[in-house]
Amino acid sequence: MKISVKWLALDEASKRKNTRLIEEFLELRVVPDHPLIWRNMPVKNLRRIHVEELLGRFIATPHKAKHLLVGILKLIYVALRQDWIEIDPTAAAEWRPAYAGWKAWSREAMAQFEKRWQLGTAARTCYRLALWLGNRRGDVAGLRWDQRVTRRVFIDGVERHFDGFDIVQAKNKGRTGGKRLFVPITPMLSEILDAADRRGETVLVNGYGDPFSAKSLTGMMAHWCKLAGLPKGLTLYGLRNSLGVYLAEAEASTRQLMDVLGHDDIDHAELYSREASQVRLAVQGMDRVVRLVTRKPMLGEPIGEPPYKALINNDNGGPGGCVQAIDFIDFFAGTNRESSRIVPYGSAAYVA
């Protein structure tokens, strides 16, 4: 297995993780109350029913079950390539519960975190990068200043210039090269960039001016949340999900959600829009009933003004008016894009 093309394409961290998962699988008992383990079983004896039963043991920790299956698939791949088996026993296995994802942060939790950690602190910078980049911890930790670029985009026939980051996602980078994304810099992200400590190549640095490792950010975020008086369970990935919720509430399409967050799986993208759509449609439906019965215009009344009046400063008229849902979506994903080009950030000239 360790000389296969797929294995050699993995980075060292992925190799260590998969080795650990495979060893764990091989040490599992075939039947819980019998000493026989899978290491001593011929691979041809593995059936779909065994896979479903085995993964069902981890029903309380579905992420663990998913990762264990990934390790098993590595072994199955080799068995198929070596003609030890002809059928993949994991195919059509029904075991996975409904995916809920990491808990998105509430508005109250965000406000509490920001109250504790001021602009310019590593905690606030990390938090805002995770939220407004919409990327994973490895991409947050490795984000560099030289990745900041300006892109020219035509939207509805009008050329607009957007500052943003040109990112190649760390996930699957060793195997597929990673997914390349342009992430526009919103005013919410610009605010944190202006206040950031610019002592190193990366946007996020520790007290010594050095970058954080991706793995360390998980523990650091838990530490920062604890100091902010927040409960356990709020994570960096939860902030990524929070951006998905924002997009869904702004009525972004599934395709736009996928392009902003870098998802290839449409089911993941639809997780965000499903709940937001249910709430919105339920309110809209009952609003019709209220108008029919009471002649009043709506169930709820608007509260306050949008926190950001303008989405971007550009060379086509400067700041815009009030934030509109379609403006928010276009800002992230764009529509009717006819052409685009990346040029270095801050360049005085744009080549047509």
C-alpha positions, -999 to +999 in steps of 0.1 A: +000+000+000+028+024+009+043+022-026+010+030-043+006+063-063-023+075-040-003+068-009+029+086-021+008+116-031-003+121+006+016+146+028+034+133+059+006+143+083-020+125+062+002+094+060+006+093+098-031+098+103-041+071+078-015+047+093-030+052+127-065+046+115-056+015+095-038+000+125-069+008+147-091-010+122-069-040+120-070-044+158-108-043+159-126-075+167-145-091+139-173-099+164-173-078+196-173-108+220-148-129+201-110-124+201-106-127+163-094-094+149-095-081+113-057-083+110-060-121+109-088-122+084-084-126+046-096-094+029-119-115+006-140-123+037-149-086+043-185-079+033-207-048+032-226-060+062-193-062+082-184-026+071-218-013+082-217-031+115-182-020+122-188+017+115-221+014+134-200+009+166-190+046+162-225+060+157-219+084+186-188+098+169-197+100+132-165+119+123-144+090+137-165+065+117-159+086+085-122+088+091-120+050+099-138+043+066-112+064+048-085+041+062-103+010+052-107+023+017-070+026+014-067-011+021-096-019-003-079+001-031-048-021-028-068-053-027-086-043-059-054-033-077-038-066-067-068-086-078-073-101-044-109-091-046-132-081-075-159-062-056-155-032-033-173-043+000-177-006+010-198+002-020-234+011-012-227+006+025-255+024+045-241+036+078-236+073+078-261+094+099-273+128+088-243+151+087-247+181+111-213+196+108-195+218+133-216+242+154-219+276+138-212+305+161-242+326+173-242+364+169-241+366+208-210+344+209-193+365+183-201+397+201-187+382+234-155+370+217-149+404+201-156+422+234-128+402+250-103+403+222-095+437+206-084+445+171-047+437+165-046+407+189-037+373+174-070+360+188-092+386+170-071+383+138-075+345+138-112+347+146-119+372+118-098+353+092-116+321+099-150+338+097-145+360+066-121+338+046-145+309+051-115+285+049-100+258+071-074+262+098-045+253+076-055+280+051-059+305+080-025+297+095-007+298+061-023+329+046+005+352+034+005+389+026+019+383-008-013+363-017-032+396-017-041+405-053-066+426-073-089+410-097-109+426-124-144+412-128-173+420-151-206+418-133-238+427-153-216+443-180-198+466-156-161+462-148-152+462-111-119+458-093-118+437-062-090+432-036-088+397-023-066+367-015-056+341-041-056+309-021-048+273-029-066+253-002-043+230+018-068+202+018-058+175-008-029+197-019-005+168-021-029+146-039-048+169-063-028+202-061-055+218-039-085+239-049-077+275-060-100+302-047-102+340-050-116+353-017-127+390-019-117+412+010-149+425+026-149+456+049-152+431+079-120+415+068-102+447+058-107+461+093-087+432+108-060+434+081-054+471+088-049+463+125-029+431+120+007+427+132+028+428+100+061+413+114+061+382+093+052+367+059+019+353+072-011+375+082-015+356+115+016+355+137+023+347+174+040+370+199+074+363+184+063+372+149+063+336+138+034+318+120+011+295+140+010+258+130-024+246+117-026+221+145-019+246+172-047+269+162-073+244+174-060+245+209-054+282+208-090+290+197-103+268+226-080+287+249-091+321+236-128+311+238-123+300+274-108+333+284-137+350+267-161+331+289-176+311+260-187+274+263-168+245+248-177+235+212-170+267+194-143+261+168-125+275+139-145+253+116-176+266+133-167+301+121-164+287+085-199+274+089-210+308+102-201+323+069-221+296+052-251+306+074-246+343+065-245+334+028-276+312+031-295+340+050-285+364+021-302+338-002-270+328-020-274+299-044-259+265-037-233+271-064-223+305-049-219+288-015-197+262-030-175+288-047-171+309-016-163+281+008-145+258-017-168+229-014-169+202-041-197+183-024-231+199-031-246+182-001-223+201+022-232+234+006-269+227+009-266+222+047-263+259+051-291+269+029-316+242+040-323+256+075-322+293+064-346+285+036-370+266+059-371+296+083-376+321+056-402+301+037-421+294+069-422+331+078-432+342+043-459+316+042-474+326+076-470+363+066-495+357+038-519+342+063-515+371+087-521+396+059-552+377+048-567+375+084-555+408+100-547+430+069-514+438+086-484+439+063-460+415+080-453+393+111-421+411+123-408+446+120-373+454+107-348+461+134-320+486+129-298+493+099-273+470+082-239+473+101-220+481+068-233+506+044-208+499+016-194+466+005-163+478-012-143+508-023-136+505-061-127+527-090-162+527-104-178+552-081-165+544-046-187+531-018-221+520-027-254+525-008-271+502+017-261+466+017-285+445-004-286+407-003-277+405-040-248+428-035-235+406-007-237+375-029-222+392-059-193+405-038-183+370-028-192+350-059-201+374-087-226+367-115-224+368-153-186+369-151-173+375-186-136+378-178-112+381-149-076+385-143-053+386-112-027+414-109-004+421-079-022+440-051-014+477-052-003+478-088-009+512-104-016+498-138-041+473-151-034+455-183-064+448-204 
